[in-house]
Amino acid sequence: MPSPSVSLVELRHLSFGYGERVILDDVCVSVPRGKVTALMGASGGGKTTLLRLIGGQLRAQAGELLFDGQDVARMDQLQLYAARRRMGMLFQFGALFADLSVFENVAFPLREHTDLPEALIRDIVLMKLNAVGLRGSRDMMPSEVSGGMARRIALARAIALDPELVMYDEPFSGLDPISTGTSARLIRQLNDSMGLTSIFVSHELEQTLAIADHVIILANGKVATEGTPDHVCHSTDPLVYQYVNALPDGPVRFHYPGPSVGQDFGLGATP
């Protein structure tokens, strides 16, 4: 039996766009197995799109996207369903089911994908909630919990099936400093204790660079740079330097391209 690849997810010359708008252009990257990988870059750079491609919500228009050696774009419905059982997804802002209790939200994937008895489902749900520090919230409704709590409940749901890969779409967005630090530590701790591979989209530089093993910065449809957090921080690439140092101007312009001021306001035109 062949040994598993060092990469759980691999993009080979992958391209994707919406109509004529190119989002990812001939991208080649590898997500190392068992590590925490951060996807970073300016808004609109294709980070969330990449997560959707991995999960099979979108299909690549060119190239390959391999999950554990299998091309996601070539999977039929049954193969994709089986692959998704090996993935967990934490959506931006949690995306909890509003009409289900905290317990029922976490139990949902177990009931959807397994035939486990209710007694075992109960124990698994309580263990997952305990892992994120919220076992005591099991009977609450999503409307009764804070934003930080909702994100942690969604994380418990994402790991309910003990996935190999967990994807996080901006897990720190809108959180206070305490919740941000708690979420960052949970991503790192759960990755190591459960033997996961984690991919997360983030704009929070300090927390991201503190917990990531591997960082990929996307820009203009390409990979601007990738490597360890230290490598990224010391990159001399102008775009990466602007992003890491939060500079207001550089390759990513403050003004969106458009007509000149003179053209729009008729400056210099003859009355």
N, C-alpha and C positions, 0 to 999 in steps of 0.2 A: 504494500500500500504506500503511495507516494506521500512524502512529508508535506504538511501544509505550507503554503507560501508565507513569507514574512509579511506580506501585505494582505489584509483582509479585503480592502477595496482598492481598485486600481482603475485609473482613467487612461485610456490609450487613444491619443489623438481625437479626443471627444469634442464635438461641436454641437451647439444648440442655440436656437434663437426663436423669437416671436415675430413671425412675418419676416420683414427685411431687417429687423433689429437683431444683431448678433449679440448674444449674451456670453457664451463661452466659445472660444475659437481655437480649435486644435490643441486642447489642453491635455497635458500628460502629468499626472501626479499619482502618488501611492500613499495610502493610509496604512501605517504600520500596525500590525496586529498587537493587541495588548497595550497600546499606548493611548494617550490623550492628544488628539490633534485639533488645533484651532484653525478655523477659517476666518480670515480677517480681510479688510479692504473697505474702500469707500462704498456708501450705499448704492445699490443698483449694480454691483459688480458681479452678481451671479452666485452669491453664497447660498442663499435659501434655495435657489434653482438647483444647485448641485445636490442639496439634501433630497429634493423631490425626485431628481434623477436616480439617486441611489435607491430610494424607496419604490421606484417604478411608477410614481404618479405622472411623471413625464418620461418620454422616450428620446434618447439621443438621436440627432439627425445624421450624424456621421461619427465614426469611431466606435469604441467599445467602452462599456462601464462594467467591470467585473466585480462581482461580490463572491468572495471565496472561489474564484476561478471561473464563475459562470456569468455570461453576459446577460445583464438584467433586461436589456432591450429585446433579447431573443426568447425570453421566458414566456410560456403560455400562462393562462390564468391560474392553473393549479400550481405551477412551479413558482410563480410570483407570490401566491398566497403562502406557500411553504417557506419561501425566503423571508417574507415579512414576519413570520413567526419567530425568526432568529434576530429580528430588529426591534428596538424600542425607539419611540419618538416622543420628545418633549417639545410640544408646539409653543410658539411664542405666546406668552400670557396664559399658558396652561391648557386652554381649550377643554375645560372640564364640562361634563354634561350637566347643565343647570338644574334639571329635574331629578337628578340622582344624588343620593347622599355620597359623602366621601367614601364610605365603605363600598357602595355599589359602583362608583367610578373606578376604583382600583380592581374590583372583582370583574369588571366588564370583559377585559381581554381573556381572563381565565374561563369565563362562561362561553365566550365566542370561539375560542380555539381548543378547548379541552372538554373532556367528559368527567372531570374530577368531581367527587362527591362534595356536597355543600360543607361538610365538616372540615374537609381539607382545604377548600377554597377559603373558608373563614380563617384558618390558621395562616395560610399564605398571605392573605390580605393584611392581617394584623402584623405579620413579620415585616412586610414591605413598608407599612406605615411606621413601624417601630424604627426601621432603618433610616427614615428621614425625620424621625423625632416627632411624629404626629399620630401615634397610636390612639391618643386620647381624643382625636378629632373625628373618629370614625362615624359618629352619628350626626355630624353637622352637615349642613347643605353648603354648596359652593358660595352662595350669597352671604354666608355667615363667616367666611374666612377671609384673611387679608390676602393681598397680592402675593406676598412672599410665601404664605402657607399654601396658596393655590398652586404655585409653581412646584413646591415640594410634594404636594399630593399628586400632581401630574407626573412627577418623577417616579413616585411609588408605582403609579399605573404603568409607566414606561418599562419598569424592570420586573413587572409582575410575572412574566413568562421566562425570566432568567435569560434574556437575550445575549447574543454574542456581541452585537453592535448596538450602541445607544447614540442617537443623534439629538442634539439640542439646538433649537433655533432661538438665538439670543436669550439665553437663560437668565441674564442679569438685567435685561431691559426693564426700566421702571421700578427697580428695587432700591430700598434704602441701603446705606453702607453695611449695616448688620446683616440684612438678608442677602446682600450680594456676597459678602464673605462666607456666610453659611452655605449658600448654593455652590460657590466655588470649591469649598472643602468637600462637600458631598460628591461633586463630580469626580474629584481626585480619589477620595476614599472608596467610593463604590467601584470605580474603575479597577483599583488595585485589589480590593477585597473579593470582588466577584469575578476577576479575570476578564474584564470587558475590553472592548475597543470602543473608544469614545470620539465622536466628532462634534464640535460645537462651534456655532457662529457667534461672534462676539465683537463688540466695539469697545469693551472695557479693557484697556491696555494692561493696567496694573494686575488685576486678578487673572487675566488670561495668561500673561507671561509668567505668572507665578506657578500655575498648575499645569501648563501645557508641556508635553514632551516635544511636539512637532508643530510648527506654525506654517501655514500657507497663506500668502497674501495675494488676492486676486485683484486685477486691475485691467480695464480696457479689454476684457475678454481673455486675458492671458494670466499666467502665473508670474507675478512680479518678482517674487522670491519665495523660497521655502527653506526650512531648516530648523535648528534649535532656536529657542527664544533669544539666546545670546547672539547667534548668527544674524537673526533678523534685526535686533537692536543696533548692531554695528554695520548694517548694510549701507553701502555708499550709493545705492540706486536712488536717484532723485525722488521718485514717487514713494518708495518705501521710507526714505528719510523724512519726507513731508508728513506721511501718515503717522509714523512712530513718534514724531516730535510735535504733532498737532499744529503744523504751520498753516496759516490761513490761505496761503497762495503757493503755487508751484505747478507741477504737472496737472494736478487737479485744481482747476480754476474756480475762483469765487463766482465769476459771472458765467452763466450758461451762454453758449455761442448764439449770437443773433445779429441783427443789423446794427450798424454803428449808431452811436447817439445822434450824430448829425442826420443820418437817414430817418430815424424815428421821429425826431423833433423838428426837422426841417431847418437845422442850423446852417446858416450860410446861404440859404435859398433866397433868390431874388423875390421881393414882395410883389 
